[in-house]
Amino acid sequence: MHFKDFLRRGKENYIRDATRKLKTGEFIEVSKRDELIRSYLREKYVLERVLEEQENWLKKHGELRWTQREIDASINYFYEDYYFECIANGIDVTKLTLK
């Protein structure tokens, strides 16, 4: 799902707002807040695609692609590692949108 997001957004948009090393050896650093927002949006996109894929798979094949335990783990991962971290850092996630 991350690869699909990369293809959808393109390399420049995908790596924007990320601390990274340039070919020249210098680093572009971004704030923790920007990194957190970037990660939140990426993981939100992935979770939404996973849940969408689960529904589509059930409709097409009559069974689930992933177990409920796997889905619950994906949801918990998103909320524990990204959603609640944004809230704790004063980021209003209701104003964040995927592009």
N, CA, C and O atoms as a GROMACS GRO file, in nm:
protein
  396
    1MET      N    1   0.082  -0.119   0.000
    1MET     CA    2   0.000   0.000   0.000
    1MET      C    3   0.087   0.127   0.000
    1MET      O    4   0.050   0.228  -0.059
    2HIS      N    5   0.202   0.120   0.067
    2HIS     CA    6   0.293   0.235   0.063
    2HIS      C    7   0.344   0.258  -0.079
    2HIS      O    8   0.359   0.372  -0.123
    3PHE      N    9   0.370   0.150  -0.150
    3PHE     CA   10   0.417   0.164  -0.288
    3PHE      C   11   0.309   0.226  -0.376
    3PHE      O   12   0.339   0.309  -0.462
    4LYS      N   13   0.184   0.186  -0.356
    4LYS     CA   14   0.074   0.246  -0.432
    4LYS      C   15   0.066   0.395  -0.403
    4LYS      O   16   0.043   0.475  -0.494
    5ASP      N   17   0.085   0.433  -0.278
    5ASP     CA   18   0.084   0.573  -0.240
    5ASP      C   19   0.199   0.647  -0.309
    5ASP      O   20   0.181   0.758  -0.358
    6PHE      N   21   0.316   0.585  -0.313
    6PHE     CA   22   0.432   0.643  -0.381
    6PHE      C   23   0.402   0.666  -0.529
    6PHE      O   24   0.430   0.773  -0.582
    7LEU      N   25   0.344   0.567  -0.594
    7LEU     CA   26   0.310   0.579  -0.736
    7LEU      C   27   0.204   0.686  -0.759
    7LEU      O   28   0.210   0.761  -0.856
    8ARG      N   29   0.108   0.692  -0.671
    8ARG     CA   30  -0.002   0.786  -0.683
    8ARG      C   31   0.047   0.930  -0.668
    8ARG      O   32   0.004   1.018  -0.742
    9ARG      N   33   0.136   0.954  -0.573
    9ARG     CA   34   0.180   1.091  -0.542
    9ARG      C   35   0.305   1.133  -0.617
    9ARG      O   36   0.329   1.253  -0.635
   10GLY      N   37   0.386   1.039  -0.661
   10GLY     CA   38   0.512   1.072  -0.726
   10GLY      C   39   0.622   1.091  -0.623
   10GLY      O   40   0.596   1.122  -0.507
   11LYS      N   41   0.746   1.070  -0.667
   11LYS     CA   42   0.860   1.070  -0.575
   11LYS      C   43   0.874   1.200  -0.497
   11LYS      O   44   0.889   1.198  -0.375
   12GLU      N   45   0.870   1.314  -0.566
   12GLU     CA   46   0.892   1.442  -0.498
   12GLU      C   47   0.788   1.468  -0.389
   12GLU      O   48   0.822   1.512  -0.279
   13ASN      N   49   0.662   1.442  -0.418
   13ASN     CA   50   0.558   1.461  -0.318
   13ASN      C   51   0.568   1.359  -0.206
   13ASN      O   52   0.538   1.389  -0.090
   14TYR      N   53   0.608   1.238  -0.240
   14TYR     CA   54   0.616   1.132  -0.139
   14TYR      C   55   0.726   1.160  -0.037
   14TYR      O   56   0.708   1.130   0.081
   15ILE      N   57   0.838   1.216  -0.081
   15ILE     CA   58   0.948   1.239   0.014
   15ILE      C   59   0.945   1.379   0.074
   15ILE      O   60   1.023   1.410   0.164
   16ARG      N   61   0.856   1.464   0.026
   16ARG     CA   62   0.845   1.599   0.081
   16ARG      C   63   0.817   1.590   0.231
   16ARG      O   64   0.750   1.498   0.278
   17ASP      N   65   0.868   1.685   0.305
   17ASP     CA   66   0.852   1.695   0.450
   17ASP      C   67   0.917   1.579   0.524
   17ASP      O   68   0.875   1.544   0.634
   18ALA      N   69   1.020   1.520   0.465
   18ALA     CA   70   1.095   1.413   0.532
   18ALA      C   71   1.240   1.455   0.546
   18ALA      O   72   1.298   1.516   0.455
   19THR      N   73   1.299   1.423   0.659
   19THR     CA   74   1.442   1.445   0.675
   19THR      C   75   1.511   1.345   0.584
   19THR      O   76   1.482   1.226   0.588
   20ARG      N   77   1.604   1.394   0.501
   20ARG     CA   78   1.670   1.306   0.406
   20ARG      C   79   1.806   1.361   0.368
   20ARG      O   80   1.834   1.480   0.383
   21LYS      N   81   1.889   1.272   0.319
   21LYS     CA   82   2.023   1.309   0.275
   21LYS      C   83   2.022   1.328   0.124
   21LYS      O   84   1.975   1.241   0.050
   22LEU      N   85   2.075   1.440   0.080
   22LEU     CA   86   2.083   1.469  -0.063
   22LEU      C   87   2.207   1.403  -0.123
   22LEU      O   88   2.296   1.360  -0.050
   23LYS      N   89   2.213   1.396  -0.255
   23LYS     CA   90   2.329   1.340  -0.324
   23LYS      C   91   2.456   1.416  -0.290
   23LYS      O   92   2.566   1.360  -0.295
   24THR      N   93   2.443   1.543  -0.257
   24THR     CA   94   2.558   1.626  -0.223
   24THR      C   95   2.613   1.592  -0.085
   24THR      O   96   2.721   1.639  -0.048
   25GLY      N   97   2.540   1.513  -0.008
   25GLY     CA   98   2.584   1.477   0.126
   25GLY      C   99   2.519   1.560   0.235
   25GLY      O  100   2.525   1.524   0.353
   26GLU      N  101   2.457   1.672   0.197
   26GLU     CA  102   2.392   1.754   0.299
   26GLU      C  103   2.255   1.696   0.335
   26GLU      O  104   2.194   1.624   0.256
   27PHE      N  105   2.208   1.730   0.454
   27PHE     CA  106   2.080   1.681   0.501
   27PHE      C  107   1.975   1.791   0.495
   27PHE      O  108   2.003   1.908   0.523
   28ILE      N  109   1.857   1.752   0.456
   28ILE     CA  110   1.741   1.840   0.468
   28ILE      C  111   1.666   1.789   0.590
   28ILE      O  112   1.620   1.675   0.593
   29GLU      N  113   1.656   1.872   0.689
   29GLU     CA  114   1.588   1.831   0.811
   29GLU      C  115   1.456   1.906   0.824
   29GLU      O  116   1.447   2.024   0.789
   30VAL      N  117   1.358   1.838   0.872
   30VAL     CA  118   1.227   1.899   0.896
   30VAL      C  119   1.193   1.881   1.043
   30VAL      O  120   1.252   1.798   1.112
   31SER      N  121   1.098   1.957   1.089
   31SER     CA  122   1.059   1.952   1.230
   31SER      C  123   0.990   1.819   1.262
   31SER      O  124   0.938   1.750   1.175
   32LYS      N  125   0.993   1.786   1.390
   32LYS     CA  126   0.924   1.664   1.437
   32LYS      C  127   0.777   1.671   1.401
   32LYS      O  128   0.717   1.571   1.363
   33ARG      N  129   0.718   1.789   1.413
   33ARG     CA  130   0.576   1.808   1.382
   33ARG      C  131   0.547   1.774   1.235
   33ARG      O  132   0.452   1.703   1.205
   34ASP      N  133   0.630   1.825   1.144
   34ASP     CA  134   0.611   1.798   1.002
   34ASP      C  135   0.631   1.649   0.971
   34ASP      O  136   0.557   1.592   0.891
   35GLU      N  137   0.730   1.588   1.034
   35GLU     CA  138   0.752   1.443   1.016
   35GLU      C  139   0.631   1.364   1.064
   35GLU      O  140   0.588   1.268   1.000
   36LEU      N  141   0.576   1.407   1.177
   36LEU     CA  142   0.461   1.337   1.235
   36LEU      C  143   0.338   1.350   1.145
   36LEU      O  144   0.265   1.254   1.123
   37ILE      N  145   0.316   1.469   1.093
   37ILE     CA  146   0.202   1.490   1.002
   37ILE      C  147   0.220   1.407   0.876
   37ILE      O  148   0.125   1.343   0.830
   38ARG      N  149   0.339   1.407   0.821
   38ARG     CA  150   0.368   1.327   0.701
   38ARG      C  151   0.341   1.179   0.727
   38ARG      O  152   0.275   1.112   0.648
   39SER      N  153   0.392   1.129   0.838
   39SER     CA  154   0.373   0.988   0.872
   39SER      C  155   0.227   0.956   0.896
   39SER      O  156   0.178   0.852   0.852
   40TYR      N  157   0.157   1.045   0.964
   40TYR     CA  158   0.014   1.025   0.990
   40TYR      C  159  -0.062   1.010   0.859
   40TYR      O  160  -0.140   0.916   0.842
   41LEU      N  161  -0.038   1.102   0.766
   41LEU     CA  162  -0.110   1.098   0.638
   41LEU      C  163  -0.076   0.973   0.557
   41LEU      O  164  -0.165   0.915   0.495
   42ARG      N  165   0.049   0.933   0.558
   42ARG     CA  166   0.088   0.812   0.486
   42ARG      C  167   0.022   0.688   0.546
   42ARG      O  168  -0.031   0.604   0.474
   43GLU      N  169   0.027   0.678   0.677
   43GLU     CA  170  -0.031   0.560   0.743
   43GLU      C  171  -0.183   0.560   0.736
   43GLU      O  172  -0.245   0.454   0.730
   44LYS      N  173  -0.243   0.679   0.736
   44LYS     CA  174  -0.388   0.686   0.720
   44LYS      C  175  -0.429   0.635   0.583
   44LYS      O  176  -0.525   0.559   0.570
   45TYR      N  177  -0.355   0.676   0.480
   45TYR     CA  178  -0.382   0.630   0.345
   45TYR      C  179  -0.372   0.477   0.339
   45TYR      O  180  -0.460   0.411   0.282
   46VAL      N  181  -0.267   0.422   0.396
   46VAL     CA  182  -0.247   0.277   0.394
   46VAL      C  183  -0.361   0.206   0.466
   46VAL      O  184  -0.416   0.109   0.414
   47LEU      N  185  -0.397   0.254   0.585
   47LEU     CA  186  -0.505   0.189   0.659
   47LEU      C  187  -0.636   0.194   0.581
   47LEU      O  188  -0.707   0.094   0.574
   48GLU      N  189  -0.667   0.308   0.524
   48GLU     CA  190  -0.791   0.319   0.445
   48GLU      C  191  -0.791   0.222   0.327
   48GLU      O  192  -0.894   0.163   0.297
   49ARG      N  193  -0.677   0.206   0.261
   49ARG     CA  194  -0.670   0.112   0.148
   49ARG      C  195  -0.683  -0.033   0.197
   49ARG      O  196  -0.748  -0.114   0.131
   50VAL      N  197  -0.623  -0.064   0.309
   50VAL     CA  198  -0.634  -0.200   0.365
   50VAL      C  199  -0.780  -0.231   0.397
   50VAL      O  200  -0.829  -0.339   0.362
   51LEU      N  201  -0.849  -0.140   0.462
   51LEU     CA  202  -0.990  -0.162   0.495
   51LEU      C  203  -1.077  -0.171   0.371
   51LEU      O  204  -1.170  -0.251   0.365
   52GLU      N  205  -1.046  -0.089   0.271
   52GLU     CA  206  -1.118  -0.094   0.144
   52GLU      C  207  -1.093  -0.228   0.073
   52GLU      O  208  -1.186  -0.289   0.021
   53GLU      N  209  -0.968  -0.271   0.073
   53GLU     CA  210  -0.932  -0.399   0.011
   53GLU      C  211  -1.004  -0.515   0.081
   53GLU      O  212  -1.048  -0.609   0.016
   54GLN      N  213  -1.014  -0.507   0.212
   54GLN     CA  214  -1.082  -0.612   0.288
   54GLN      C  215  -1.228  -0.622   0.244
   54GLN      O  216  -1.279  -0.732   0.222
   55GLU      N  217  -1.295  -0.508   0.231
   55GLU     CA  218  -1.435  -0.507   0.188
   55GLU      C  219  -1.449  -0.560   0.045
   55GLU      O  220  -1.538  -0.641   0.016
   56ASN      N  221  -1.362  -0.514  -0.044
   56ASN     CA  222  -1.368  -0.558  -0.184
   56ASN      C  223  -1.343  -0.708  -0.197
   56ASN      O  224  -1.408  -0.776  -0.276
   57TRP      N  225  -1.248  -0.758  -0.120
   57TRP     CA  226  -1.215  -0.900  -0.123
   57TRP      C  227  -1.334  -0.984  -0.077
   57TRP      O  228  -1.365  -1.087  -0.136
   58LEU      N  229  -1.400  -0.937   0.029
   58LEU     CA  230  -1.517  -1.009   0.081
   58LEU      C  231  -1.628  -1.013  -0.024
   58LEU      O  232  -1.690  -1.118  -0.044
   59LYS      N  233  -1.653  -0.902  -0.090
   59LYS     CA  234  -1.756  -0.898  -0.193
   59LYS      C  235  -1.722  -0.989  -0.311
   59LYS      O  236  -1.809  -1.057  -0.364
   60LYS      N  237  -1.596  -0.989  -0.350
   60LYS     CA  238  -1.554  -1.065  -0.468
   60LYS      C  239  -1.538  -1.214  -0.440
   60LYS      O  240  -1.576  -1.296  -0.523
   61HIS      N  241  -1.483  -1.250  -0.323
   61HIS     CA  242  -1.449  -1.389  -0.296
   61HIS      C  243  -1.534  -1.455  -0.187
   61HIS      O  244  -1.525  -1.575  -0.165
   62GLY      N  245  -1.617  -1.376  -0.121
   62GLY     CA  246  -1.703  -1.431  -0.016
   62GLY      C  247  -1.631  -1.466   0.113
   62GLY      O  248  -1.688  -1.531   0.200
   63GLU      N  249  -1.508  -1.423   0.125
   63GLU     CA  250  -1.432  -1.446   0.248
   63GLU      C  251  -1.337  -1.329   0.268
   63GLU      O  252  -1.314  -1.249   0.176
   64LEU      N  253  -1.283  -1.319   0.388
   64LEU     CA  254  -1.194  -1.208   0.421
   64LEU      C  255  -1.053  -1.235   0.371
   64LEU      O  256  -1.007  -1.349   0.371
   65ARG      N  257  -0.986  -1.132   0.328
   65ARG     CA  258  -0.847  -1.146   0.286
   65ARG      C  259  -0.755  -1.158   0.407
   65ARG      O  260  -0.663  -1.239   0.409
   66TRP      N  261  -0.782  -1.075   0.509
   66TRP     CA  262  -0.703  -1.079   0.633
   66TRP      C  263  -0.795  -1.116   0.748
   66TRP      O  264  -0.916  -1.093   0.742
   67THR      N  265  -0.738  -1.174   0.852
   67THR     CA  266  -0.818  -1.210   0.969
   67THR      C  267  -0.857  -1.083   1.044
   67THR      O  268  -0.797  -0.978   1.026
   68GLN      N  269  -0.958  -1.096   1.127
   68GLN     CA  270  -0.999  -0.981   1.208
   68GLN      C  271  -0.886  -0.938   1.300
   68GLN      O  272  -0.869  -0.819   1.328
   69ARG      N  273  -0.810  -1.033   1.346
   69ARG     CA  274  -0.695  -1.002   1.432
   69ARG      C  275  -0.592  -0.915   1.357
   69ARG      O  276  -0.536  -0.822   1.414
   70GLU      N  277  -0.569  -0.946   1.230
   70GLU     CA  278  -0.476  -0.867   1.149
   70GLU      C  279  -0.531  -0.726   1.124
   70GLU      O  280  -0.457  -0.628   1.130
   71ILE      N  281  -0.659  -0.717   1.097
   71ILE     CA  282  -0.722  -0.587   1.076
   71ILE      C  283  -0.716  -0.504   1.205
   71ILE      O  284  -0.681  -0.386   1.201
   72ASP      N  285  -0.749  -0.567   1.317
   72ASP     CA  286  -0.742  -0.497   1.446
   72ASP      C  287  -0.600  -0.449   1.474
   72ASP      O  288  -0.582  -0.338   1.525
   73ALA      N  289  -0.500  -0.530   1.442
   73ALA     CA  290  -0.360  -0.491   1.464
   73ALA      C  291  -0.325  -0.370   1.376
   73ALA      O  292  -0.254  -0.280   1.422
   74SER      N  293  -0.374  -0.367   1.253
   74SER     CA  294  -0.349  -0.253   1.164
   74SER      C  295  -0.413  -0.126   1.218
   74SER      O  296  -0.352  -0.019   1.217
   75ILE      N  297  -0.536  -0.139   1.264
   75ILE     CA  298  -0.606  -0.023   1.321
   75ILE      C  299  -0.535   0.026   1.447
   75ILE      O  300  -0.513   0.146   1.463
   76ASN      N  301  -0.501  -0.066   1.535
   76ASN     CA  302  -0.432  -0.029   1.659
   76ASN      C  303  -0.297   0.036   1.629
   76ASN      O  304  -0.260   0.134   1.694
   77TYR      N  305  -0.224  -0.017   1.533
   77TYR     CA  306  -0.095   0.040   1.494
   77TYR      C  307  -0.112   0.185   1.452
   77TYR      O  308  -0.038   0.272   1.497
   78PHE      N  309  -0.209   0.211   1.366
   78PHE     CA  310  -0.232   0.347   1.320
   78PHE      C  311  -0.266   0.441   1.435
   78PHE      O  312  -0.207   0.548   1.449
   79TYR      N  313  -0.361   0.400   1.518
   79TYR     CA  314  -0.404   0.488   1.627
   79TYR      C  315  -0.296   0.506   1.733
   79TYR      O  316  -0.269   0.619   1.775
   80GLU      N  317  -0.235   0.398   1.775
   80GLU     CA  318  -0.134   0.409   1.881
   80GLU      C  319  -0.008   0.483   1.836
   80GLU      O  320   0.046   0.563   1.912
   81ASP      N  321   0.039   0.457   1.716
   81ASP     CA  322   0.166   0.514   1.671
   81ASP      C  323   0.153   0.649   1.601
   81ASP      O  324   0.250   0.723   1.594
   82TYR      N  325   0.036   0.682   1.549
   82TYR     CA  326   0.024   0.804   1.469
   82TYR      C  327  -0.089   0.896   1.515
   82TYR      O  328  -0.064   1.013   1.544
   83TYR      N  329  -0.210   0.845   1.522
   83TYR     CA  330  -0.324   0.930   1.558
   83TYR      C  331  -0.305   0.991   1.697
   83TYR      O  332  -0.310   1.114   1.710
   84PHE      N  333  -0.285   0.910   1.798
   84PHE     CA  334  -0.272   0.961   1.934
   84PHE      C  335  -0.145   1.045   1.952
   84PHE      O  336  -0.143   1.137   2.034
   85GLU      N  337  -0.041   1.013   1.878
   85GLU     CA  338   0.082   1.092   1.883
   85GLU      C  339   0.056   1.232   1.827
   85GLU      O  340   0.107   1.331   1.882
   86CYS      N  341  -0.021   1.242   1.721
   86CYS     CA  342  -0.057   1.374   1.667
   86CYS      C  343  -0.138   1.452   1.770
   86CYS      O  344  -0.109   1.569   1.794
   87ILE      N  345  -0.237   1.390   1.829
   87ILE     CA  346  -0.321   1.455   1.929
   87ILE      C  347  -0.234   1.504   2.044
   87ILE      O  348  -0.250   1.618   2.089
   88ALA      N  349  -0.143   1.420   2.092
   88ALA     CA  350  -0.055   1.456   2.204
   88ALA      C  351   0.036   1.574   2.170
   88ALA      O  352   0.080   1.646   2.259
   89ASN      N  353   0.063   1.593   2.041
   89ASN     CA  354   0.149   1.704   1.999
   89ASN      C  355   0.070   1.824   1.949
   89ASN      O  356   0.126   1.913   1.884
   90GLY      N  357  -0.058   1.827   1.979
   90GLY     CA  358  -0.141   1.942   1.946
   90GLY      C  359  -0.176   1.956   1.800
   90GLY      O  360  -0.208   2.066   1.755
   91ILE      N  361  -0.170   1.848   1.724
   91ILE     CA  362  -0.203   1.851   1.582
   91ILE      C  363  -0.350   1.816   1.565
   91ILE      O  364  -0.394   1.710   1.609
   92ASP      N  365  -0.425   1.904   1.501
   92ASP     CA  366  -0.566   1.880   1.476
   92ASP      C  367  -0.580   1.794   1.352
   92ASP      O  368  -0.576   1.844   1.239
   93VAL      N  369  -0.597   1.664   1.373
   93VAL     CA  370  -0.601   1.570   1.261
   93VAL      C  371  -0.724   1.589   1.172
   93VAL      O  372  -0.726   1.543   1.058
   94THR      N  373  -0.826   1.656   1.223
   94THR     CA  374  -0.946   1.680   1.141
   94THR      C  375  -0.915   1.776   1.027
   94THR      O  376  -0.991   1.784   0.930
   95LYS      N  377  -0.804   1.850   1.039
   95LYS     CA  378  -0.768   1.947   0.934
   95LYS      C  379  -0.667   1.889   0.835
   95LYS      O  380  -0.630   1.956   0.739
   96LEU      N  381  -0.622   1.766   0.859
   96LEU     CA  382  -0.524   1.704   0.770
   96LEU      C  383  -0.598   1.628   0.661
   96LEU      O  384  -0.690   1.551   0.688
   97THR      N  385  -0.556   1.650   0.537
   97THR     CA  386  -0.621   1.581   0.425
   97THR      C  387  -0.517   1.517   0.335
   97THR      O  388  -0.406   1.568   0.318
   98LEU      N  389  -0.555   1.404   0.278
   98LEU     CA  390  -0.471   1.335   0.182
   98LEU      C  391  -0.480   1.404   0.048
   98LEU      O  392  -0.587   1.448   0.007
   99LYS      N  393  -0.366   1.415  -0.018
   99LYS     CA  394  -0.366   1.477  -0.152
   99LYS      C  395  -0.316   1.376  -0.252
   99LYS      O  396  -0.306   1.406  -0.371
   0.00000   0.00000   0.00000
